[in-house]
Amino acid sequence: MTTLTDRPNTALLVIDVQKGVVAGAPRRDEVIANINTLLERARAEDVPVIWVQHSDGDGLAKGSEDWEFVPELKRNDAEPLVHKIYGDSFEATELEELLAARKVGRLVVTGAQSDACIRSTIHGGFVRGYDVTLVSDAHTTEDLTQWGAPAPEQVIAHTNLYWQWQSAPGRTGGTEETAKVTFGG
């Protein structure tokens, strides 16, 4: 149970599934298909969907083609869009206000990059009192092996491994495959 009182609802977060972020990412098409499956289910169950879009002064300049969401994912106009410049989707954004207004205490997280914005956001939500479920087959990352990082599949597997055991007083973390995700609690 979340430590946020009077917040019984769940929201689906779609983080940084932008052309320049997931270009060349492993299992890109599978991850996007899984996010689409979750979008359909969330919308059918009237679960809030919140989109997060990263920009920086380098490769993801606001308004550039790389900054745009991938064409396979379609955001409904009524679904909030959070613009961010930090890894944690809560930092210097209106995400907390959007979640509070919708009485959300549990986050279901998808997107990219597993070892950057996904990791920052799942931790950011957890320390702020949210229950946080990472969808194990609906996040990906780029290949950073040239800078000494493990291969992308290892990064994804490690993120899933350690997050499946997250817990703290009054809140839980965990992972679920797309097919097993429930939005009801």
Secondary structure, 3 states (H helix, E strand, C coil): CCCCCCCCEEEEEEECCEHHHHCCCCCHHHHHHHHHHHHHHHHHCCCCEEEEEECCCCCCCCCCCCCCECCCCCCCCCCCEEEECCCCCCCCCCHHHHHHHCCEEEEEEEEECHHHHHHHHHHHHHHCCCEEEEEEEEEECCCCHHHCCCCHHHHHHHHHHHHCCCEECCEEEEEECHHHCCCCC
